[in-house]
Every structure is written in C-alpha cells, then in structure tokens.
Amino acid sequence: MQALLAQCRQLMPAYIVPHGVEPMRGPLPRNPNGKIDRKLLATQWEEWRRG
C-alpha cells in the first residue's frame, strides 16, 4: 500500500492524494447501467468501518 501511495504522490496534486488505501476483495459494485455504484460502495465502506 505504501508503494501505491508513493506513486500517487509523484503523479497527483497533493489535494487529490488519498490519506490511505484499503484493499477490497472482489469487483466493485455496479448499478444496472454498468457504472460503479458509488452509493452502495459508500454504504459498504461505512459498514466495514463500524465493524
């Protein structure tokens, strides 16, 4: 994960670089149109953080 963050720091402006990265198993959730379901992803993230 540190290597990924280092690469981000080299290639991206500082305000875009994430504070951290958490790996996720499986594919990202998709909506019926085939796009990444950001709302479901945010919900899953909150549930994961709460444990």
CHARMM internal coordinates of N, CA and C (Angstrom, degrees):
IC EDIT
DIST 1 N 1 CA 1.4350
DIST 1 CA 1 C 1.5361
ANGL 1 N 1 CA 1 C 111.02
DIST 1 C 2 N 1.3126
ANGL 1 CA 1 C 2 N 116.40
DIHE 1 N 1 CA 1 C 2 N -35.20
DIST 2 N 2 CA 1.4681
ANGL 1 C 2 N 2 CA 119.28
DIHE 1 CA 1 C 2 N 2 CA -179.37
DIST 2 CA 2 C 1.5284
ANGL 2 N 2 CA 2 C 111.27
DIHE 1 C 2 N 2 CA 2 C -64.66
DIST 2 C 3 N 1.3260
ANGL 2 CA 2 C 3 N 116.42
DIHE 2 N 2 CA 2 C 3 N -35.41
DIST 3 N 3 CA 1.4634
ANGL 2 C 3 N 3 CA 119.89
DIHE 2 CA 2 C 3 N 3 CA 179.09
DIST 3 CA 3 C 1.5308
ANGL 3 N 3 CA 3 C 110.44
DIHE 2 C 3 N 3 CA 3 C -66.22
DIST 3 C 4 N 1.3256
ANGL 3 CA 3 C 4 N 116.46
DIHE 3 N 3 CA 3 C 4 N -39.14
DIST 4 N 4 CA 1.4598
ANGL 3 C 4 N 4 CA 120.78
DIHE 3 CA 3 C 4 N 4 CA 177.96
DIST 4 CA 4 C 1.5257
ANGL 4 N 4 CA 4 C 110.78
DIHE 3 C 4 N 4 CA 4 C -63.96
DIST 4 C 5 N 1.3274
ANGL 4 CA 4 C 5 N 116.82
DIHE 4 N 4 CA 4 C 5 N -45.08
DIST 5 N 5 CA 1.4648
ANGL 4 C 5 N 5 CA 120.35
DIHE 4 CA 4 C 5 N 5 CA 178.56
DIST 5 CA 5 C 1.5304
ANGL 5 N 5 CA 5 C 111.27
DIHE 4 C 5 N 5 CA 5 C -64.26
DIST 5 C 6 N 1.3174
ANGL 5 CA 5 C 6 N 117.21
DIHE 5 N 5 CA 5 C 6 N -38.15
DIST 6 N 6 CA 1.4717
ANGL 5 C 6 N 6 CA 120.39
DIHE 5 CA 5 C 6 N 6 CA 177.71
DIST 6 CA 6 C 1.5256
ANGL 6 N 6 CA 6 C 110.51
DIHE 5 C 6 N 6 CA 6 C -63.36
DIST 6 C 7 N 1.3344
ANGL 6 CA 6 C 7 N 116.62
DIHE 6 N 6 CA 6 C 7 N -41.19
DIST 7 N 7 CA 1.4621
ANGL 6 C 7 N 7 CA 120.67
DIHE 6 CA 6 C 7 N 7 CA 177.79
DIST 7 CA 7 C 1.5240
ANGL 7 N 7 CA 7 C 110.73
DIHE 6 C 7 N 7 CA 7 C -63.76
DIST 7 C 8 N 1.3268
ANGL 7 CA 7 C 8 N 116.48
DIHE 7 N 7 CA 7 C 8 N -41.41
DIST 8 N 8 CA 1.4692
ANGL 7 C 8 N 8 CA 120.71
DIHE 7 CA 7 C 8 N 8 CA 177.68
DIST 8 CA 8 C 1.5241
ANGL 8 N 8 CA 8 C 110.40
DIHE 7 C 8 N 8 CA 8 C -60.57
DIST 8 C 9 N 1.3250
ANGL 8 CA 8 C 9 N 117.22
DIHE 8 N 8 CA 8 C 9 N -43.33
DIST 9 N 9 CA 1.4636
ANGL 8 C 9 N 9 CA 120.77
DIHE 8 CA 8 C 9 N 9 CA -179.65
DIST 9 CA 9 C 1.5218
ANGL 9 N 9 CA 9 C 111.94
DIHE 8 C 9 N 9 CA 9 C -62.23
DIST 9 C 10 N 1.3373
ANGL 9 CA 9 C 10 N 116.74
DIHE 9 N 9 CA 9 C 10 N -32.93
DIST 10 N 10 CA 1.4595
ANGL 9 C 10 N 10 CA 120.52
DIHE 9 CA 9 C 10 N 10 CA 179.76
DIST 10 CA 10 C 1.5239
ANGL 10 N 10 CA 10 C 112.44
DIHE 9 C 10 N 10 CA 10 C -74.52
DIST 10 C 11 N 1.3277
ANGL 10 CA 10 C 11 N 115.87
DIHE 10 N 10 CA 10 C 11 N -34.95
DIST 11 N 11 CA 1.4645
ANGL 10 C 11 N 11 CA 119.76
DIHE 10 CA 10 C 11 N 11 CA -171.04
DIST 11 CA 11 C 1.5241
ANGL 11 N 11 CA 11 C 115.34
DIHE 10 C 11 N 11 CA 11 C -102.20
DIST 11 C 12 N 1.3292
ANGL 11 CA 11 C 12 N 117.62
DIHE 11 N 11 CA 11 C 12 N -15.46
DIST 12 N 12 CA 1.4647
ANGL 11 C 12 N 12 CA 120.59
DIHE 11 CA 11 C 12 N 12 CA -172.81
DIST 12 CA 12 C 1.5249
ANGL 12 N 12 CA 12 C 111.17
DIHE 11 C 12 N 12 CA 12 C -119.93
DIST 12 C 13 N 1.3346
ANGL 12 CA 12 C 13 N 116.64
DIHE 12 N 12 CA 12 C 13 N 152.50
DIST 13 N 13 CA 1.4637
ANGL 12 C 13 N 13 CA 119.05
DIHE 12 CA 12 C 13 N 13 CA 172.40
DIST 13 CA 13 C 1.5370
ANGL 13 N 13 CA 13 C 109.56
DIHE 12 C 13 N 13 CA 13 C -62.43
DIST 13 C 14 N 1.3154
ANGL 13 CA 13 C 14 N 117.12
DIHE 13 N 13 CA 13 C 14 N 150.48
DIST 14 N 14 CA 1.4656
ANGL 13 C 14 N 14 CA 122.03
DIHE 13 CA 13 C 14 N 14 CA -174.65
DIST 14 CA 14 C 1.5213
ANGL 14 N 14 CA 14 C 113.13
DIHE 13 C 14 N 14 CA 14 C -57.12
DIST 14 C 15 N 1.3313
ANGL 14 CA 14 C 15 N 117.74
DIHE 14 N 14 CA 14 C 15 N -34.69
DIST 15 N 15 CA 1.4648
ANGL 14 C 15 N 15 CA 119.18
DIHE 14 CA 14 C 15 N 15 CA -176.81
DIST 15 CA 15 C 1.5324
ANGL 15 N 15 CA 15 C 112.63
DIHE 14 C 15 N 15 CA 15 C -72.36
DIST 15 C 16 N 1.3159
ANGL 15 CA 15 C 16 N 118.57
DIHE 15 N 15 CA 15 C 16 N -12.77
DIST 16 N 16 CA 1.4662
ANGL 15 C 16 N 16 CA 122.07
DIHE 15 CA 15 C 16 N 16 CA -179.89
DIST 16 CA 16 C 1.5377
ANGL 16 N 16 CA 16 C 111.72
DIHE 15 C 16 N 16 CA 16 C -98.00
DIST 16 C 17 N 1.3162
ANGL 16 CA 16 C 17 N 118.02
DIHE 16 N 16 CA 16 C 17 N -22.32
DIST 17 N 17 CA 1.4633
ANGL 16 C 17 N 17 CA 121.46
DIHE 16 CA 16 C 17 N 17 CA -176.17
DIST 17 CA 17 C 1.5267
ANGL 17 N 17 CA 17 C 109.81
DIHE 16 C 17 N 17 CA 17 C -64.63
DIST 17 C 18 N 1.3376
ANGL 17 CA 17 C 18 N 117.46
DIHE 17 N 17 CA 17 C 18 N 127.65
DIST 18 N 18 CA 1.4688
ANGL 17 C 18 N 18 CA 119.95
DIHE 17 CA 17 C 18 N 18 CA 179.84
DIST 18 CA 18 C 1.5249
ANGL 18 N 18 CA 18 C 111.32
DIHE 17 C 18 N 18 CA 18 C -69.05
DIST 18 C 19 N 1.3244
ANGL 18 CA 18 C 19 N 115.51
DIHE 18 N 18 CA 18 C 19 N 154.76
DIST 19 N 19 CA 1.4664
ANGL 18 C 19 N 19 CA 120.68
DIHE 18 CA 18 C 19 N 19 CA 177.47
DIST 19 CA 19 C 1.5205
ANGL 19 N 19 CA 19 C 111.19
DIHE 18 C 19 N 19 CA 19 C -75.26
DIST 19 C 20 N 1.3065
ANGL 19 CA 19 C 20 N 116.29
DIHE 19 N 19 CA 19 C 20 N -25.49
DIST 20 N 20 CA 1.4506
ANGL 19 C 20 N 20 CA 121.10
DIHE 19 CA 19 C 20 N 20 CA -179.99
DIST 20 CA 20 C 1.5187
ANGL 20 N 20 CA 20 C 110.44
DIHE 19 C 20 N 20 CA 20 C -164.61
DIST 20 C 21 N 1.3172
ANGL 20 CA 20 C 21 N 115.26
DIHE 20 N 20 CA 20 C 21 N 169.02
DIST 21 N 21 CA 1.4627
ANGL 20 C 21 N 21 CA 122.06
DIHE 20 CA 20 C 21 N 21 CA -179.50
DIST 21 CA 21 C 1.5152
ANGL 21 N 21 CA 21 C 107.79
DIHE 20 C 21 N 21 CA 21 C -134.21
DIST 21 C 22 N 1.3209
ANGL 21 CA 21 C 22 N 116.49
DIHE 21 N 21 CA 21 C 22 N 133.59
DIST 22 N 22 CA 1.4586
ANGL 21 C 22 N 22 CA 121.91
DIHE 21 CA 21 C 22 N 22 CA 176.70
DIST 22 CA 22 C 1.5271
ANGL 22 N 22 CA 22 C 108.31
DIHE 21 C 22 N 22 CA 22 C -119.11
DIST 22 C 23 N 1.3320
ANGL 22 CA 22 C 23 N 117.67
DIHE 22 N 22 CA 22 C 23 N 122.90
DIST 23 N 23 CA 1.4654
ANGL 22 C 23 N 23 CA 118.88
DIHE 22 CA 22 C 23 N 23 CA 178.78
DIST 23 CA 23 C 1.5255
ANGL 23 N 23 CA 23 C 110.94
DIHE 22 C 23 N 23 CA 23 C -68.34
DIST 23 C 24 N 1.3201
ANGL 23 CA 23 C 24 N 115.84
DIHE 23 N 23 CA 23 C 24 N 150.52
DIST 24 N 24 CA 1.4565
ANGL 23 C 24 N 24 CA 122.04
DIHE 23 CA 23 C 24 N 24 CA -179.49
DIST 24 CA 24 C 1.5212
ANGL 24 N 24 CA 24 C 108.41
DIHE 23 C 24 N 24 CA 24 C -132.32
DIST 24 C 25 N 1.3115
ANGL 24 CA 24 C 25 N 116.43
DIHE 24 N 24 CA 24 C 25 N 133.20
DIST 25 N 25 CA 1.4666
ANGL 24 C 25 N 25 CA 119.76
DIHE 24 CA 24 C 25 N 25 CA 179.41
DIST 25 CA 25 C 1.5171
ANGL 25 N 25 CA 25 C 110.64
DIHE 24 C 25 N 25 CA 25 C -80.84
DIST 25 C 26 N 1.2955
ANGL 25 CA 25 C 26 N 115.13
DIHE 25 N 25 CA 25 C 26 N 145.68
DIST 26 N 26 CA 1.4487
ANGL 25 C 26 N 26 CA 120.89
DIHE 25 CA 25 C 26 N 26 CA 175.46
DIST 26 CA 26 C 1.5137
ANGL 26 N 26 CA 26 C 112.76
DIHE 25 C 26 N 26 CA 26 C 80.18
DIST 26 C 27 N 1.3108
ANGL 26 CA 26 C 27 N 116.05
DIHE 26 N 26 CA 26 C 27 N 178.19
DIST 27 N 27 CA 1.4644
ANGL 26 C 27 N 27 CA 120.60
DIHE 26 CA 26 C 27 N 27 CA -178.97
DIST 27 CA 27 C 1.5245
ANGL 27 N 27 CA 27 C 111.24
DIHE 26 C 27 N 27 CA 27 C -76.00
DIST 27 C 28 N 1.3191
ANGL 27 CA 27 C 28 N 115.78
DIHE 27 N 27 CA 27 C 28 N 159.25
DIST 28 N 28 CA 1.4608
ANGL 27 C 28 N 28 CA 120.79
DIHE 27 CA 27 C 28 N 28 CA 175.47
DIST 28 CA 28 C 1.5272
ANGL 28 N 28 CA 28 C 109.04
DIHE 27 C 28 N 28 CA 28 C -69.45
DIST 28 C 29 N 1.3350
ANGL 28 CA 28 C 29 N 117.04
DIHE 28 N 28 CA 28 C 29 N 145.78
DIST 29 N 29 CA 1.4694
ANGL 28 C 29 N 29 CA 118.94
DIHE 28 CA 28 C 29 N 29 CA 179.75
DIST 29 CA 29 C 1.5262
ANGL 29 N 29 CA 29 C 110.56
DIHE 28 C 29 N 29 CA 29 C -66.40
DIST 29 C 30 N 1.3248
ANGL 29 CA 29 C 30 N 115.81
DIHE 29 N 29 CA 29 C 30 N 142.32
DIST 30 N 30 CA 1.4623
ANGL 29 C 30 N 30 CA 121.90
DIHE 29 CA 29 C 30 N 30 CA -179.01
DIST 30 CA 30 C 1.5221
ANGL 30 N 30 CA 30 C 110.05
DIHE 29 C 30 N 30 CA 30 C -119.76
DIST 30 C 31 N 1.3337
ANGL 30 CA 30 C 31 N 115.92
DIHE 30 N 30 CA 30 C 31 N 148.69
DIST 31 N 31 CA 1.4564
ANGL 30 C 31 N 31 CA 120.28
DIHE 30 CA 30 C 31 N 31 CA 175.36
DIST 31 CA 31 C 1.5347
ANGL 31 N 31 CA 31 C 108.42
DIHE 30 C 31 N 31 CA 31 C -87.92
DIST 31 C 32 N 1.3337
ANGL 31 CA 31 C 32 N 118.10
DIHE 31 N 31 CA 31 C 32 N 176.58
DIST 32 N 32 CA 1.4681
ANGL 31 C 32 N 32 CA 119.46
DIHE 31 CA 31 C 32 N 32 CA -178.63
DIST 32 CA 32 C 1.5331
ANGL 32 N 32 CA 32 C 114.45
DIHE 31 C 32 N 32 CA 32 C -59.37
DIST 32 C 33 N 1.3256
ANGL 32 CA 32 C 33 N 117.56
DIHE 32 N 32 CA 32 C 33 N -21.36
DIST 33 N 33 CA 1.4688
ANGL 32 C 33 N 33 CA 120.83
DIHE 32 CA 32 C 33 N 33 CA 178.29
DIST 33 CA 33 C 1.5236
ANGL 33 N 33 CA 33 C 112.61
DIHE 32 C 33 N 33 CA 33 C -85.28
DIST 33 C 34 N 1.3307
ANGL 33 CA 33 C 34 N 117.04
DIHE 33 N 33 CA 33 C 34 N -3.62
DIST 34 N 34 CA 1.4594
ANGL 33 C 34 N 34 CA 120.75
DIHE 33 CA 33 C 34 N 34 CA 178.85
DIST 34 CA 34 C 1.5129
ANGL 34 N 34 CA 34 C 114.04
DIHE 33 C 34 N 34 CA 34 C 90.59
DIST 34 C 35 N 1.3317
ANGL 34 CA 34 C 35 N 116.98
DIHE 34 N 34 CA 34 C 35 N 0.41
DIST 35 N 35 CA 1.4628
ANGL 34 C 35 N 35 CA 120.23
DIHE 34 CA 34 C 35 N 35 CA 178.67
DIST 35 CA 35 C 1.5262
ANGL 35 N 35 CA 35 C 109.47
DIHE 34 C 35 N 35 CA 35 C -86.51
DIST 35 C 36 N 1.3326
ANGL 35 CA 35 C 36 N 116.52
DIHE 35 N 35 CA 35 C 36 N 159.25
DIST 36 N 36 CA 1.4591
ANGL 35 C 36 N 36 CA 120.61
DIHE 35 CA 35 C 36 N 36 CA 177.63
DIST 36 CA 36 C 1.5216
ANGL 36 N 36 CA 36 C 108.66
DIHE 35 C 36 N 36 CA 36 C -63.12
DIST 36 C 37 N 1.3250
ANGL 36 CA 36 C 37 N 116.31
DIHE 36 N 36 CA 36 C 37 N 128.57
DIST 37 N 37 CA 1.4653
ANGL 36 C 37 N 37 CA 122.20
DIHE 36 CA 36 C 37 N 37 CA -179.27
DIST 37 CA 37 C 1.5218
ANGL 37 N 37 CA 37 C 108.54
DIHE 36 C 37 N 37 CA 37 C -82.83
DIST 37 C 38 N 1.3143
ANGL 37 CA 37 C 38 N 116.52
DIHE 37 N 37 CA 37 C 38 N 91.42
DIST 38 N 38 CA 1.4627
ANGL 37 C 38 N 38 CA 122.17
DIHE 37 CA 37 C 38 N 38 CA -174.55
DIST 38 CA 38 C 1.5247
ANGL 38 N 38 CA 38 C 112.04
DIHE 37 C 38 N 38 CA 38 C -66.24
DIST 38 C 39 N 1.3291
ANGL 38 CA 38 C 39 N 117.59
DIHE 38 N 38 CA 38 C 39 N -36.13
DIST 39 N 39 CA 1.4625
ANGL 38 C 39 N 39 CA 120.14
DIHE 38 CA 38 C 39 N 39 CA 179.80
DIST 39 CA 39 C 1.5195
ANGL 39 N 39 CA 39 C 110.31
DIHE 38 C 39 N 39 CA 39 C -65.74
DIST 39 C 40 N 1.3278
ANGL 39 CA 39 C 40 N 117.34
DIHE 39 N 39 CA 39 C 40 N -46.64
DIST 40 N 40 CA 1.4679
ANGL 39 C 40 N 40 CA 120.55
DIHE 39 CA 39 C 40 N 40 CA 178.45
DIST 40 CA 40 C 1.5191
ANGL 40 N 40 CA 40 C 110.26
DIHE 39 C 40 N 40 CA 40 C -64.03
DIST 40 C 41 N 1.3062
ANGL 40 CA 40 C 41 N 117.22
DIHE 40 N 40 CA 40 C 41 N -39.80
DIST 41 N 41 CA 1.4620
ANGL 40 C 41 N 41 CA 121.32
DIHE 40 CA 40 C 41 N 41 CA 179.02
DIST 41 CA 41 C 1.5287
ANGL 41 N 41 CA 41 C 110.52
DIHE 40 C 41 N 41 CA 41 C -61.57
DIST 41 C 42 N 1.3391
ANGL 41 CA 41 C 42 N 117.30
DIHE 41 N 41 CA 41 C 42 N -42.98
DIST 42 N 42 CA 1.4639
ANGL 41 C 42 N 42 CA 121.21
DIHE 41 CA 41 C 42 N 42 CA 177.99
DIST 42 CA 42 C 1.5273
ANGL 42 N 42 CA 42 C 110.83
DIHE 41 C 42 N 42 CA 42 C -64.34
DIST 42 C 43 N 1.3237
ANGL 42 CA 42 C 43 N 116.62
DIHE 42 N 42 CA 42 C 43 N -39.95
DIST 43 N 43 CA 1.4634
ANGL 42 C 43 N 43 CA 120.78
DIHE 42 CA 42 C 43 N 43 CA 178.34
DIST 43 CA 43 C 1.5227
ANGL 43 N 43 CA 43 C 110.68
DIHE 42 C 43 N 43 CA 43 C -63.92
DIST 43 C 44 N 1.3264
ANGL 43 CA 43 C 44 N 116.63
DIHE 43 N 43 CA 43 C 44 N -45.27
DIST 44 N 44 CA 1.4692
ANGL 43 C 44 N 44 CA 120.51
DIHE 43 CA 43 C 44 N 44 CA 178.28
DIST 44 CA 44 C 1.5221
ANGL 44 N 44 CA 44 C 110.85
DIHE 43 C 44 N 44 CA 44 C -61.89
DIST 44 C 45 N 1.3259
ANGL 44 CA 44 C 45 N 117.34
DIHE 44 N 44 CA 44 C 45 N -39.17
DIST 45 N 45 CA 1.4665
ANGL 44 C 45 N 45 CA 121.70
DIHE 44 CA 44 C 45 N 45 CA 179.55
DIST 45 CA 45 C 1.5288
ANGL 45 N 45 CA 45 C 110.27
DIHE 44 C 45 N 45 CA 45 C -62.50
DIST 45 C 46 N 1.3326
ANGL 45 CA 45 C 46 N 116.89
DIHE 45 N 45 CA 45 C 46 N -45.61
DIST 46 N 46 CA 1.4688
ANGL 45 C 46 N 46 CA 120.89
DIHE 45 CA 45 C 46 N 46 CA 179.95
DIST 46 CA 46 C 1.5240
ANGL 46 N 46 CA 46 C 111.02
DIHE 45 C 46 N 46 CA 46 C -62.52
DIST 46 C 47 N 1.3258
ANGL 46 CA 46 C 47 N 116.80
DIHE 46 N 46 CA 46 C 47 N -42.38
DIST 47 N 47 CA 1.4689
ANGL 46 C 47 N 47 CA 120.99
DIHE 46 CA 46 C 47 N 47 CA 177.96
DIST 47 CA 47 C 1.5176
ANGL 47 N 47 CA 47 C 110.68
DIHE 46 C 47 N 47 CA 47 C -63.09
DIST 47 C 48 N 1.3280
ANGL 47 CA 47 C 48 N 116.83
DIHE 47 N 47 CA 47 C 48 N -40.67
DIST 48 N 48 CA 1.4614
ANGL 47 C 48 N 48 CA 120.73
DIHE 47 CA 47 C 48 N 48 CA -179.73
DIST 48 CA 48 C 1.5337
ANGL 48 N 48 CA 48 C 110.38
DIHE 47 C 48 N 48 CA 48 C -65.62
DIST 48 C 49 N 1.3406
ANGL 48 CA 48 C 49 N 116.92
DIHE 48 N 48 CA 48 C 49 N -40.78
DIST 49 N 49 CA 1.4624
ANGL 48 C 49 N 49 CA 120.67
DIHE 48 CA 48 C 49 N 49 CA -179.23
DIST 49 CA 49 C 1.5116
ANGL 49 N 49 CA 49 C 111.44
DIHE 48 C 49 N 49 CA 49 C -65.10
DIST 49 C 50 N 1.3270
ANGL 49 CA 49 C 50 N 117.35
DIHE 49 N 49 CA 49 C 50 N -37.02
DIST 50 N 50 CA 1.4649
ANGL 49 C 50 N 50 CA 121.12
DIHE 49 CA 49 C 50 N 50 CA -179.44
DIST 50 CA 50 C 1.5132
ANGL 50 N 50 CA 50 C 111.88
DIHE 49 C 50 N 50 CA 50 C -71.48
DIST 50 C 51 N 1.3275
ANGL 50 CA 50 C 51 N 115.78
DIHE 50 N 50 CA 50 C 51 N -23.85
DIST 51 N 51 CA 1.4540
ANGL 50 C 51 N 51 CA 121.12
DIHE 50 CA 50 C 51 N 51 CA 176.67
DIST 51 CA 51 C 1.4543
ANGL 51 N 51 CA 51 C 113.75
DIHE 50 C 51 N 51 CA 51 C 78.47
END
COOR INIT
IC SEED 1 N 1 CA 1 C
IC BUILD
